[in-house]
């Protein structure tokens, strides 16, 4: 139905995720030569490489605005 319900339970729920996190994650799939910053998934790499960084940023902003199950829970820095 939406990005809060993946087609397979092993896929991440991305609806409502922070836009900056999504952008860095999507962009890292394009970095195949650098294992320190890249993510290793042939399918996601093939998809991410089709988009410019500006398009990935726009996609990240869109997905972050979709209602989902993710919630930010404030926590004290000093427990």
mmCIF file of the N, C-alpha and C atoms, coordinates in Angstrom:
data_MODEL
# 
_entry.id   MODEL 
# 
loop_
_atom_site.group_PDB 
_atom_site.id 
_atom_site.type_symbol 
_atom_site.label_atom_id 
_atom_site.label_alt_id 
_atom_site.label_comp_id 
_atom_site.label_asym_id 
_atom_site.label_entity_id 
_atom_site.label_seq_id 
_atom_site.pdbx_PDB_ins_code 
_atom_site.Cartn_x 
_atom_site.Cartn_y 
_atom_site.Cartn_z 
_atom_site.occupancy 
_atom_site.B_iso_or_equiv 
_atom_site.pdbx_formal_charge 
_atom_site.auth_seq_id 
_atom_site.auth_comp_id 
_atom_site.auth_asym_id 
_atom_site.auth_atom_id 
_atom_site.pdbx_PDB_model_num 
ATOM 1   N N  . UNK A 1 1  ? 0.812  -1.207 0.000   1.00 0.00 ? 1  UNK A N  1 
ATOM 2   C CA . UNK A 1 1  ? 0.000  0.000  0.000   1.00 0.00 ? 1  UNK A CA 1 
ATOM 3   C C  . UNK A 1 1  ? 0.849  1.262  0.000   1.00 0.00 ? 1  UNK A C  1 
ATOM 4   N N  . UNK A 1 2  ? 1.900  1.294  0.834   1.00 0.00 ? 2  UNK A N  1 
ATOM 5   C CA . UNK A 1 2  ? 2.736  2.492  0.935   1.00 0.00 ? 2  UNK A CA 1 
ATOM 6   C C  . UNK A 1 2  ? 4.133  2.096  1.394   1.00 0.00 ? 2  UNK A C  1 
ATOM 7   N N  . UNK A 1 3  ? 4.983  3.088  1.625   1.00 0.00 ? 3  UNK A N  1 
ATOM 8   C CA . UNK A 1 3  ? 6.361  2.817  2.024   1.00 0.00 ? 3  UNK A CA 1 
ATOM 9   C C  . UNK A 1 3  ? 6.476  2.360  3.477   1.00 0.00 ? 3  UNK A C  1 
ATOM 10  N N  . UNK A 1 4  ? 5.372  2.369  4.232   1.00 0.00 ? 4  UNK A N  1 
ATOM 11  C CA . UNK A 1 4  ? 5.396  1.892  5.610   1.00 0.00 ? 4  UNK A CA 1 
ATOM 12  C C  . UNK A 1 4  ? 5.169  0.386  5.677   1.00 0.00 ? 4  UNK A C  1 
ATOM 13  N N  . UNK A 1 5  ? 4.739  -0.204 4.557   1.00 0.00 ? 5  UNK A N  1 
ATOM 14  C CA . UNK A 1 5  ? 4.488  -1.647 4.505   1.00 0.00 ? 5  UNK A CA 1 
ATOM 15  C C  . UNK A 1 5  ? 5.274  -2.234 3.344   1.00 0.00 ? 5  UNK A C  1 
ATOM 16  N N  . UNK A 1 6  ? 6.508  -2.696 3.590   1.00 0.00 ? 6  UNK A N  1 
ATOM 17  C CA . UNK A 1 6  ? 7.314  -3.260 2.499   1.00 0.00 ? 6  UNK A CA 1 
ATOM 18  C C  . UNK A 1 6  ? 6.683  -4.535 1.939   1.00 0.00 ? 6  UNK A C  1 
ATOM 19  N N  . UNK A 1 7  ? 7.022  -4.845 0.691   1.00 0.00 ? 7  UNK A N  1 
ATOM 20  C CA . UNK A 1 7  ? 6.455  -6.035 0.054   1.00 0.00 ? 7  UNK A CA 1 
ATOM 21  C C  . UNK A 1 7  ? 7.013  -7.320 0.649   1.00 0.00 ? 7  UNK A C  1 
ATOM 22  N N  . UNK A 1 8  ? 8.119  -7.224 1.353   1.00 0.00 ? 8  UNK A N  1 
ATOM 23  C CA . UNK A 1 8  ? 8.725  -8.377 2.015   1.00 0.00 ? 8  UNK A CA 1 
ATOM 24  C C  . UNK A 1 8  ? 9.117  -7.937 3.424   1.00 0.00 ? 8  UNK A C  1 
ATOM 25  N N  . UNK A 1 9  ? 8.825  -8.738 4.446   1.00 0.00 ? 9  UNK A N  1 
ATOM 26  C CA . UNK A 1 9  ? 9.126  -8.333 5.822   1.00 0.00 ? 9  UNK A CA 1 
ATOM 27  C C  . UNK A 1 9  ? 10.605 -8.058 6.091   1.00 0.00 ? 9  UNK A C  1 
ATOM 28  N N  . UNK A 1 10 ? 11.488 -8.601 5.264   1.00 0.00 ? 10 UNK A N  1 
ATOM 29  C CA . UNK A 1 10 ? 12.919 -8.368 5.483   1.00 0.00 ? 10 UNK A CA 1 
ATOM 30  C C  . UNK A 1 10 ? 13.370 -7.004 4.957   1.00 0.00 ? 10 UNK A C  1 
ATOM 31  N N  . UNK A 1 11 ? 12.524 -6.320 4.181   1.00 0.00 ? 11 UNK A N  1 
ATOM 32  C CA . UNK A 1 11 ? 12.874 -5.001 3.650   1.00 0.00 ? 11 UNK A CA 1 
ATOM 33  C C  . UNK A 1 11 ? 12.634 -3.941 4.719   1.00 0.00 ? 11 UNK A C  1 
ATOM 34  N N  . UNK A 1 12 ? 13.422 -2.887 4.725   1.00 0.00 ? 12 UNK A N  1 
ATOM 35  C CA . UNK A 1 12 ? 13.247 -1.854 5.754   1.00 0.00 ? 12 UNK A CA 1 
ATOM 36  C C  . UNK A 1 12 ? 12.001 -1.010 5.519   1.00 0.00 ? 12 UNK A C  1 
ATOM 37  N N  . UNK A 1 13 ? 11.465 -0.498 6.605   1.00 0.00 ? 13 UNK A N  1 
ATOM 38  C CA . UNK A 1 13 ? 10.367 0.468  6.527   1.00 0.00 ? 13 UNK A CA 1 
ATOM 39  C C  . UNK A 1 13 ? 11.017 1.839  6.404   1.00 0.00 ? 13 UNK A C  1 
ATOM 40  N N  . UNK A 1 14 ? 10.787 2.522  5.307   1.00 0.00 ? 14 UNK A N  1 
ATOM 41  C CA . UNK A 1 14 ? 11.478 3.789  5.080   1.00 0.00 ? 14 UNK A CA 1 
ATOM 42  C C  . UNK A 1 14 ? 10.570 5.004  5.219   1.00 0.00 ? 14 UNK A C  1 
ATOM 43  N N  . UNK A 1 15 ? 9.263  4.827  5.236   1.00 0.00 ? 15 UNK A N  1 
ATOM 44  C CA . UNK A 1 15 ? 8.350  5.960  5.371   1.00 0.00 ? 15 UNK A CA 1 
ATOM 45  C C  . UNK A 1 15 ? 8.603  6.673  6.686   1.00 0.00 ? 15 UNK A C  1 
ATOM 46  N N  . UNK A 1 16 ? 8.782  7.978  6.629   1.00 0.00 ? 16 UNK A N  1 
ATOM 47  C CA . UNK A 1 16 ? 9.010  8.767  7.826   1.00 0.00 ? 16 UNK A CA 1 
ATOM 48  C C  . UNK A 1 16 ? 10.443 8.790  8.317   1.00 0.00 ? 16 UNK A C  1 
ATOM 49  N N  . UNK A 1 17 ? 11.325 8.068  7.662   1.00 0.00 ? 17 UNK A N  1 
ATOM 50  C CA . UNK A 1 17 ? 12.744 8.077  8.044   1.00 0.00 ? 17 UNK A CA 1 
ATOM 51  C C  . UNK A 1 17 ? 13.315 9.472  7.778   1.00 0.00 ? 17 UNK A C  1 
ATOM 52  N N  . UNK A 1 18 ? 14.332 9.859  8.500   1.00 0.00 ? 18 UNK A N  1 
ATOM 53  C CA . UNK A 1 18 ? 14.946 11.172 8.315   1.00 0.00 ? 18 UNK A CA 1 
ATOM 54  C C  . UNK A 1 18 ? 15.487 11.309 6.897   1.00 0.00 ? 18 UNK A C  1 
ATOM 55  N N  . UNK A 1 19 ? 15.198 12.445 6.266   1.00 0.00 ? 19 UNK A N  1 
ATOM 56  C CA . UNK A 1 19 ? 15.598 12.676 4.876   1.00 0.00 ? 19 UNK A CA 1 
ATOM 57  C C  . UNK A 1 19 ? 17.108 12.632 4.701   1.00 0.00 ? 19 UNK A C  1 
ATOM 58  N N  . UNK A 1 20 ? 17.852 13.201 5.649   1.00 0.00 ? 20 UNK A N  1 
ATOM 59  C CA . UNK A 1 20 ? 19.311 13.213 5.500   1.00 0.00 ? 20 UNK A CA 1 
ATOM 60  C C  . UNK A 1 20 ? 19.883 11.798 5.581   1.00 0.00 ? 20 UNK A C  1 
ATOM 61  N N  . UNK A 1 21 ? 19.315 10.956 6.433   1.00 0.00 ? 21 UNK A N  1 
ATOM 62  C CA . UNK A 1 21 ? 19.757 9.558  6.510   1.00 0.00 ? 21 UNK A CA 1 
ATOM 63  C C  . UNK A 1 21 ? 19.454 8.828  5.202   1.00 0.00 ? 21 UNK A C  1 
ATOM 64  N N  . UNK A 1 22 ? 18.240 8.985  4.693   1.00 0.00 ? 22 UNK A N  1 
ATOM 65  C CA . UNK A 1 22 ? 17.864 8.328  3.440   1.00 0.00 ? 22 UNK A CA 1 
ATOM 66  C C  . UNK A 1 22 ? 18.773 8.758  2.301   1.00 0.00 ? 22 UNK A C  1 
ATOM 67  N N  . UNK A 1 23 ? 19.072 10.053 2.229   1.00 0.00 ? 23 UNK A N  1 
ATOM 68  C CA . UNK A 1 23 ? 19.918 10.562 1.152   1.00 0.00 ? 23 UNK A CA 1 
ATOM 69  C C  . UNK A 1 23 ? 21.313 9.946  1.213   1.00 0.00 ? 23 UNK A C  1 
ATOM 70  N N  . UNK A 1 24 ? 21.918 9.940  2.390   1.00 0.00 ? 24 UNK A N  1 
ATOM 71  C CA . UNK A 1 24 ? 23.262 9.370  2.537   1.00 0.00 ? 24 UNK A CA 1 
ATOM 72  C C  . UNK A 1 24 ? 23.241 7.873  2.228   1.00 0.00 ? 24 UNK A C  1 
ATOM 73  N N  . UNK A 1 25 ? 22.207 7.173  2.681   1.00 0.00 ? 25 UNK A N  1 
ATOM 74  C CA . UNK A 1 25 ? 22.108 5.735  2.411   1.00 0.00 ? 25 UNK A CA 1 
ATOM 75  C C  . UNK A 1 25 ? 21.968 5.466  0.920   1.00 0.00 ? 25 UNK A C  1 
ATOM 76  N N  . UNK A 1 26 ? 21.072 6.187  0.249   1.00 0.00 ? 26 UNK A N  1 
ATOM 77  C CA . UNK A 1 26 ? 20.882 5.985  -1.190  1.00 0.00 ? 26 UNK A CA 1 
ATOM 78  C C  . UNK A 1 26 ? 22.134 6.353  -1.971  1.00 0.00 ? 26 UNK A C  1 
ATOM 79  N N  . UNK A 1 27 ? 22.763 7.455  -1.581  1.00 0.00 ? 27 UNK A N  1 
ATOM 80  C CA . UNK A 1 27 ? 23.978 7.898  -2.274  1.00 0.00 ? 27 UNK A CA 1 
ATOM 81  C C  . UNK A 1 27 ? 25.111 6.890  -2.093  1.00 0.00 ? 27 UNK A C  1 
ATOM 82  N N  . UNK A 1 28 ? 25.159 6.233  -0.943  1.00 0.00 ? 28 UNK A N  1 
ATOM 83  C CA . UNK A 1 28 ? 26.249 5.288  -0.679  1.00 0.00 ? 28 UNK A CA 1 
ATOM 84  C C  . UNK A 1 28 ? 26.159 4.040  -1.553  1.00 0.00 ? 28 UNK A C  1 
ATOM 85  N N  . UNK A 1 29 ? 24.981 3.737  -2.078  1.00 0.00 ? 29 UNK A N  1 
ATOM 86  C CA . UNK A 1 29 ? 24.870 2.599  -2.998  1.00 0.00 ? 29 UNK A CA 1 
ATOM 87  C C  . UNK A 1 29 ? 25.583 2.877  -4.315  1.00 0.00 ? 29 UNK A C  1 
ATOM 88  N N  . UNK A 1 30 ? 25.818 4.149  -4.615  1.00 0.00 ? 30 UNK A N  1 
ATOM 89  C CA . UNK A 1 30 ? 26.511 4.510  -5.853  1.00 0.00 ? 30 UNK A CA 1 
ATOM 90  C C  . UNK A 1 30 ? 28.024 4.393  -5.717  1.00 0.00 ? 30 UNK A C  1 
ATOM 91  N N  . UNK A 1 31 ? 28.546 4.305  -4.494  1.00 0.00 ? 31 UNK A N  1 
ATOM 92  C CA . UNK A 1 31 ? 29.992 4.292  -4.229  1.00 0.00 ? 31 UNK A CA 1 
ATOM 93  C C  . UNK A 1 31 ? 30.505 2.862  -4.202  1.00 0.00 ? 31 UNK A C  1 
ATOM 94  N N  . UNK A 1 32 ? 30.639 2.242  -5.354  1.00 0.00 ? 32 UNK A N  1 
ATOM 95  C CA . UNK A 1 32 ? 31.038 0.834  -5.399  1.00 0.00 ? 32 UNK A CA 1 
ATOM 96  C C  . UNK A 1 32 ? 32.526 0.620  -5.204  1.00 0.00 ? 32 UNK A C  1 
ATOM 97  N N  . UNK A 1 33 ? 33.359 1.618  -5.468  1.00 0.00 ? 33 UNK A N  1 
ATOM 98  C CA . UNK A 1 33 ? 34.816 1.452  -5.395  1.00 0.00 ? 33 UNK A CA 1 
ATOM 99  C C  . UNK A 1 33 ? 35.380 1.688  -4.000  1.00 0.00 ? 33 UNK A C  1 
ATOM 100 N N  . UNK A 1 34 ? 34.587 2.254  -3.098  1.00 0.00 ? 34 UNK A N  1 
ATOM 101 C CA . UNK A 1 34 ? 35.076 2.584  -1.768  1.00 0.00 ? 34 UNK A CA 1 
ATOM 102 C C  . UNK A 1 34 ? 34.269 1.829  -0.716  1.00 0.00 ? 34 UNK A C  1 
ATOM 103 N N  . UNK A 1 35 ? 34.786 0.703  -0.203  1.00 0.00 ? 35 UNK A N  1 
ATOM 104 C CA . UNK A 1 35 ? 34.027 -0.090 0.767   1.00 0.00 ? 35 UNK A CA 1 
ATOM 105 C C  . UNK A 1 35 ? 33.808 0.616  2.105   1.00 0.00 ? 35 UNK A C  1 
ATOM 106 N N  . UNK A 1 36 ? 34.556 1.690  2.370   1.00 0.00 ? 36 UNK A N  1 
ATOM 107 C CA . UNK A 1 36 ? 34.385 2.410  3.633   1.00 0.00 ? 36 UNK A CA 1 
ATOM 108 C C  . UNK A 1 36 ? 33.117 3.247  3.649   1.00 0.00 ? 36 UNK A C  1 
ATOM 109 N N  . UNK A 1 37 ? 32.654 3.693  2.480   1.00 0.00 ? 37 UNK A N  1 
ATOM 110 C CA . UNK A 1 37 ? 31.449 4.521  2.436   1.00 0.00 ? 37 UNK A CA 1 
ATOM 111 C C  . UNK A 1 37 ? 30.334 3.894  1.621   1.00 0.00 ? 37 UNK A C  1 
ATOM 112 N N  . UNK A 1 38 ? 30.641 2.873  0.851   1.00 0.00 ? 38 UNK A N  1 
ATOM 113 C CA . UNK A 1 38 ? 29.642 2.271  -0.021  1.00 0.00 ? 38 UNK A CA 1 
ATOM 114 C C  . UNK A 1 38 ? 28.831 1.186  0.659   1.00 0.00 ? 38 UNK A C  1 
ATOM 115 N N  . UNK A 1 39 ? 27.690 0.918  0.090   1.00 0.00 ? 39 UNK A N  1 
ATOM 116 C CA . UNK A 1 39 ? 26.852 -0.187 0.545   1.00 0.00 ? 39 UNK A CA 1 
ATOM 117 C C  . UNK A 1 39 ? 26.850 -1.231 -0.551  1.00 0.00 ? 39 UNK A C  1 
ATOM 118 N N  . UNK A 1 40 ? 26.864 -2.473 -0.172  1.00 0.00 ? 40 UNK A N  1 
ATOM 119 C CA . UNK A 1 40 ? 27.017 -3.562 -1.120  1.00 0.00 ? 40 UNK A CA 1 
ATOM 120 C C  . UNK A 1 40 ? 25.684 -4.274 -1.349  1.00 0.00 ? 40 UNK A C  1 
ATOM 121 N N  . UNK A 1 41 ? 24.949 -3.836 -2.351  1.00 0.00 ? 41 UNK A N  1 
ATOM 122 C CA . UNK A 1 41 ? 23.727 -4.507 -2.764  1.00 0.00 ? 41 UNK A CA 1 
ATOM 123 C C  . UNK A 1 41 ? 23.556 -4.223 -4.244  1.00 0.00 ? 41 UNK A C  1 
ATOM 124 N N  . UNK A 1 42 ? 23.673 -5.266 -5.051  1.00 0.00 ? 42 UNK A N  1 
ATOM 125 C CA . UNK A 1 42 ? 23.664 -5.092 -6.505  1.00 0.00 ? 42 UNK A CA 1 
ATOM 126 C C  . UNK A 1 42 ? 22.366 -4.474 -7.009  1.00 0.00 ? 42 UNK A C  1 
ATOM 127 N N  . UNK A 1 43 ? 21.245 -4.860 -6.441  1.00 0.00 ? 43 UNK A N  1 
ATOM 128 C CA . UNK A 1 43 ? 19.960 -4.323 -6.901  1.00 0.00 ? 43 UNK A CA 1 
ATOM 129 C C  . UNK A 1 43 ? 19.853 -2.843 -6.557  1.00 0.00 ? 43 UNK A C  1 
ATOM 130 N N  . UNK A 1 44 ? 20.108 -2.488 -5.302  1.00 0.00 ? 44 UNK A N  1 
ATOM 131 C CA . UNK A 1 44 ? 20.014 -1.078 -4.904  1.00 0.00 ? 44 UNK A CA 1 
ATOM 132 C C  . UNK A 1 44 ? 21.063 -0.237 -5.611  1.00 0.00 ? 44 UNK A C  1 
ATOM 133 N N  . UNK A 1 45 ? 22.257 -0.791 -5.817  1.00 0.00 ? 45 UNK A N  1 
ATOM 134 C CA . UNK A 1 45 ? 23.294 -0.068 -6.544  1.00 0.00 ? 45 UNK A CA 1 
ATOM 135 C C  . UNK A 1 45 ? 22.859 0.250  -7.956  1.00 0.00 ? 45 UNK A C  1 
ATOM 136 N N  . UNK A 1 46 ? 22.264 -0.731 -8.630  1.00 0.00 ? 46 UNK A N  1 
ATOM 137 C CA . UNK A 1 46 ? 21.783 -0.518 -9.987  1.00 0.00 ? 46 UNK A CA 1 
ATOM 138 C C  . UNK A 1 46 ? 20.684 0.519  -10.069 1.00 0.00 ? 46 UNK A C  1 
ATOM 139 N N  . UNK A 1 47 ? 19.827 0.549  -9.062  1.00 0.00 ? 47 UNK A N  1 
ATOM 140 C CA . UNK A 1 47 ? 18.745 1.534  -9.032  1.00 0.00 ? 47 UNK A CA 1 
ATOM 141 C C  . UNK A 1 47 ? 19.297 2.919  -8.719  1.00 0.00 ? 47 UNK A C  1 
ATOM 142 N N  . UNK A 1 48 ? 20.123 3.029  -7.682  1.00 0.00 ? 48 UNK A N  1 
ATOM 143 C CA . UNK A 1 48 ? 20.628 4.334  -7.245  1.00 0.00 ? 48 UNK A CA 1 
ATOM 144 C C  . UNK A 1 48 ? 21.483 5.013  -8.309  1.00 0.00 ? 48 UNK A C  1 
ATOM 145 N N  . UNK A 1 49 ? 22.226 4.236  -9.070  1.00 0.00 ? 49 UNK A N  1 
ATOM 146 C CA . UNK A 1 49 ? 23.107 4.815  -10.093 1.00 0.00 ? 49 UNK A CA 1 
ATOM 147 C C  . UNK A 1 49 ? 22.339 5.497  -11.215 1.00 0.00 ? 49 UNK A C  1 
ATOM 148 N N  . UNK A 1 50 ? 21.067 5.199  -11.357 1.00 0.00 ? 50 UNK A N  1 
ATOM 149 C CA . UNK A 1 50 ? 20.254 5.814  -12.402 1.00 0.00 ? 50 UNK A CA 1 
ATOM 150 C C  . UNK A 1 50 ? 19.870 7.250  -12.071 1.00 0.00 ? 50 UNK A C  1 
ATOM 151 N N  . UNK A 1 51 ? 20.031 7.643  -10.816 1.00 0.00 ? 51 UNK A N  1 
ATOM 152 C CA . UNK A 1 51 ? 19.584 8.953  -10.364 1.00 0.00 ? 51 UNK A CA 1 
ATOM 153 C C  . UNK A 1 51 ? 20.765 9.870  -10.061 1.00 0.00 ? 51 UNK A C  1 
ATOM 154 N N  . UNK A 1 52 ? 20.569 11.154 -10.287 1.00 0.00 ? 52 UNK A N  1 
ATOM 155 C CA . UNK A 1 52 ? 21.562 12.139 -9.870  1.00 0.00 ? 52 UNK A CA 1 
ATOM 156 C C  . UNK A 1 52 ? 21.429 12.318 -8.358  1.00 0.00 ? 52 UNK A C  1 
ATOM 157 N N  . UNK A 1 53 ? 22.422 12.944 -7.744  1.00 0.00 ? 53 UNK A N  1 
ATOM 158 C CA . UNK A 1 53 ? 22.328 13.205 -6.305  1.00 0.00 ? 53 UNK A CA 1 
ATOM 159 C C  . UNK A 1 53 ? 21.160 14.136 -5.991  1.00 0.00 ? 53 UNK A C  1 
ATOM 160 N N  . UNK A 1 54 ? 20.875 15.080 -6.887  1.00 0.00 ? 54 UNK A N  1 
ATOM 161 C CA . UNK A 1 54 ? 19.736 15.984 -6.677  1.00 0.00 ? 54 UNK A CA 1 
ATOM 162 C C  . UNK A 1 54 ? 18.419 15.204 -6.691  1.00 0.00 ? 54 UNK A C  1 
ATOM 163 N N  . UNK A 1 55 ? 18.311 14.226 -7.576  1.00 0.00 ? 55 UNK A N  1 
ATOM 164 C CA . UNK A 1 55 ? 17.103 13.398 -7.628  1.00 0.00 ? 55 UNK A CA 1 
ATOM 165 C C  . UNK A 1 55 ? 16.991 12.513 -6.392  1.00 0.00 ? 55 UNK A C  1 
ATOM 166 N N  . UNK A 1 56 ? 18.117 11.973 -5.921  1.00 0.00 ? 56 UNK A N  1 
ATOM 167 C CA . UNK A 1 56 ? 18.097 11.170 -4.694  1.00 0.00 ? 56 UNK A CA 1 
ATOM 168 C C  . UNK A 1 56 ? 17.690 12.024 -3.502  1.00 0.00 ? 56 UNK A C  1 
ATOM 169 N N  . UNK A 1 57 ? 18.139 13.276 -3.477  1.00 0.00 ? 57 UNK A N  1 
ATOM 170 C CA . UNK A 1 57 ? 17.775 14.201 -2.397  1.00 0.00 ? 57 UNK A CA 1 
ATOM 171 C C  . UNK A 1 57 ? 16.270 14.459 -2.417  1.00 0.00 ? 57 UNK A C  1 
ATOM 172 N N  . UNK A 1 58 ? 15.722 14.696 -3.615  1.00 0.00 ? 58 UNK A N  1 
ATOM 173 C CA . UNK A 1 58 ? 14.282 14.935 -3.741  1.00 0.00 ? 58 UNK A CA 1 
ATOM 174 C C  . UNK A 1 58 ? 13.486 13.697 -3.330  1.00 0.00 ? 58 UNK A C  1 
ATOM 175 N N  . UNK A 1 59 ? 13.942 12.532 -3.723  1.00 0.00 ? 59 UNK A N  1 
ATOM 176 C CA . UNK A 1 59 ? 13.285 11.278 -3.350  1.00 0.00 ? 59 UNK A CA 1 
ATOM 177 C C  . UNK A 1 59 ? 13.322 11.079 -1.837  1.00 0.00 ? 59 UNK A C  1 
ATOM 178 N N  . UNK A 1 60 ? 14.458 11.373 -1.238  1.00 0.00 ? 60 UNK A N  1 
ATOM 179 C CA . UNK A 1 60 ? 14.608 11.252 0.216   1.00 0.00 ? 60 UNK A CA 1 
ATOM 180 C C  . UNK A 1 60 ? 13.659 12.191 0.943   1.00 0.00 ? 60 UNK A C  1 
ATOM 181 N N  . UNK A 1 61 ? 13.554 13.424 0.461   1.00 0.00 ? 61 UNK A N  1 
ATOM 182 C CA . UNK A 1 61 ? 12.643 14.392 1.077   1.00 0.00 ? 61 UNK A CA 1 
ATOM 183 C C  . UNK A 1 61 ? 11.192 13.931 0.964   1.00 0.00 ? 61 UNK A C  1 
ATOM 184 N N  . UNK A 1 62 ? 10.835 13.369 -0.184  1.00 0.00 ? 62 UNK A N  1 
ATOM 185 C CA . UNK A 1 62 ? 9.470  12.872 -0.374  1.00 0.00 ? 62 UNK A CA 1 
ATOM 186 C C  . UNK A 1 62 ? 9.165  11.719 0.587   1.00 0.00 ? 62 UNK A C  1 
ATOM 187 N N  . UNK A 1 63 ? 10.043 10.731 0.628   1.00 0.00 ? 63 UNK A N  1 
ATOM 188 C CA . UNK A 1 63 ? 9.807  9.548  1.465   1.00 0.00 ? 63 UNK A CA 1 
ATOM 189 C C  . UNK A 1 63 ? 9.767  9.921  2.946   1.00 0.00 ? 63 UNK A C  1 
ATOM 190 N N  . UNK A 1 64 ? 10.586 10.886 3.351   1.00 0.00 ? 64 UNK A N  1 
ATOM 191 C CA . UNK A 1 64 ? 10.603 11.281 4.764   1.00 0.00 ? 64 UNK A CA 1 
ATOM 192 C C  . UNK A 1 64 ? 9.291  11.938 5.187   1.00 0.00 ? 64 UNK A C  1 
ATOM 193 N N  . UNK A 1 65 ? 8.550  12.494 4.236   1.00 0.00 ? 65 UNK A N  1 
ATOM 194 C CA . UNK A 1 65 ? 7.288  13.151 4.550   1.00 0.00 ? 65 UNK A CA 1 
ATOM 195 C C  . UNK A 1 65 ? 6.087  12.221 4.588   1.00 0.00 ? 65 UNK A C  1 
ATOM 196 N N  . UNK A 1 66 ? 6.289  10.952 4.255   1.00 0.00 ? 66 UNK A N  1 
ATOM 197 C CA . UNK A 1 66 ? 5.189  9.986  4.260   1.00 0.00 ? 66 UNK A CA 1 
ATOM 198 C C  . UNK A 1 66 ? 4.998  9.456  5.681   1.00 0.00 ? 66 UNK A C  1 
ATOM 199 N N  . UNK A 1 67 ? 3.745  9.384  6.112   1.00 0.00 ? 67 UNK A N  1 
ATOM 200 C CA . UNK A 1 67 ? 3.462  8.830  7.439   1.00 0.00 ? 67 UNK A CA 1 
ATOM 201 C C  . UNK A 1 67 ? 3.896  7.377  7.504   1.00 0.00 ? 67 UNK A C  1 
ATOM 202 N N  . UNK A 1 68 ? 4.521  7.026  8.612   1.00 0.00 ? 68 UNK A N  1 
ATOM 203 C CA . UNK A 1 68 ? 4.989  5.656  8.787   1.00 0.00 ? 68 UNK A CA 1 
ATOM 204 C C  . UNK A 1 68 ? 5.027  5.272  10.244  1.00 0.00 ? 68 UNK A C  1 
ATOM 205 N N  . UNK A 1 69 ? 5.619  4.130  10.515  1.00 0.00 ? 69 UNK A N  1 
ATOM 206 C CA . UNK A 1 69 ? 5.691  3.602  11.875  1.00 0.00 ? 69 UNK A CA 1 
ATOM 207 C C  . UNK A 1 69 ? 6.889  4.125  12.662  1.00 0.00 ? 69 UNK A C  1 
ATOM 208 N N  . UNK A 1 70 ? 7.801  4.819  12.011  1.00 0.00 ? 70 UNK A N  1 
ATOM 209 C CA . UNK A 1 70 ? 9.004  5.295  12.687  1.00 0.00 ? 70 UNK A CA 1 
ATOM 210 C C  . UNK A 1 70 ? 8.692  6.543  13.506  1.00 0.00 ? 70 UNK A C  1 
ATOM 211 N N  . UNK A 1 71 ? 9.222  6.580  14.720  1.00 0.00 ? 71 UNK A N  1 
ATOM 212 C CA . UNK A 1 71 ? 9.014  7.723  15.600  1.00 0.00 ? 71 UNK A CA 1 
ATOM 213 C C  . UNK A 1 71 ? 10.330 8.079  16.276  1.00 0.00 ? 71 UNK A C  1 
ATOM 214 N N  . UNK A 1 72 ? 10.551 9.363  16.451  1.00 0.00 ? 72 UNK A N  1 
ATOM 215 C CA . UNK A 1 72 ? 11.724 9.832  17.175  1.00 0.00 ? 72 UNK A CA 1 
ATOM 216 C C  . UNK A 1 72 ? 11.356 9.895  18.652  1.00 0.00 ? 72 UNK A C  1 
ATOM 217 N N  . UNK A 1 73 ? 12.150 9.241  19.468  1.00 0.00 ? 73 UNK A N  1 
ATOM 218 C CA . UNK A 1 73 ? 11.907 9.216  20.903  1.00 0.00 ? 73 UNK A CA 1 
ATOM 219 C C  . UNK A 1 73 ? 13.032 9.986  21.579  1.00 0.00 ? 73 UNK A C  1 
ATOM 220 N N  . UNK A 1 74 ? 12.736 11.164 22.134  1.00 0.00 ? 74 UNK A N  1 
ATOM 221 C CA . UNK A 1 74 ? 13.783 11.935 22.797  1.00 0.00 ? 74 UNK A CA 1 
ATOM 222 C C  . UNK A 1 74 ? 14.354 11.174 23.990  1.00 0.00 ? 74 UNK A C  1 
ATOM 223 N N  . UNK A 1 75 ? 15.668 11.229 24.109  1.00 0.00 ? 75 UNK A N  1 
ATOM 224 C CA . UNK A 1 75 ? 16.330 10.587 25.235  1.00 0.00 ? 75 UNK A CA 1 
ATOM 225 C C  . UNK A 1 75 ? 17.364 11.543 25.806  1.00 0.00 ? 75 UNK A C  1 
ATOM 226 N N  . UNK A 1 76 ? 17.558 11.443 27.096  1.00 0.00 ? 76 UNK A N  1 
ATOM 227 C CA . UNK A 1 76 ? 18.554 12.262 27.757  1.00 0.00 ? 76 UNK A CA 1 
ATOM 228 C C  . UNK A 1 76 ? 19.946 11.818 27.331  1.00 0.00 ? 76 UNK A C  1 
ATOM 229 N N  . UNK A 1 77 ? 20.821 12.779 27.118  1.00 0.00 ? 77 UNK A N  1 
ATOM 230 C CA . UNK A 1 77 ? 22.211 12.450 26.782  1.00 0.00 ? 77 UNK A CA 1 
ATOM 231 C C  . UNK A 1 77 ? 22.943 11.897 27.991  1.00 0.00 ? 77 UNK A C  1 
ATOM 232 N N  . UNK A 1 78 ? 22.445 12.218 29.172  1.00 0.00 ? 78 UNK A N  1 
ATOM 233 C CA . UNK A 1 78 ? 23.104 11.796 30.404  1.00 0.00 ? 78 UNK A CA 1 
ATOM 234 C C  . UNK A 1 78 ? 22.173 10.858 31.166  1.00 0.00 ? 78 UNK A C  1 
ATOM 235 N N  . UNK A 1 79 ? 22.396 9.592  31.021  1.00 0.00 ? 79 UNK A N  1 
ATOM 236 C CA . UNK A 1 79 ? 21.515 8.626  31.693  1.00 0.00 ? 79 UNK A CA 1 
ATOM 237 C C  . UNK A 1 79 ? 22.034 8.277  33.048  1.00 0.00 ? 79 UNK A C  1 
# 
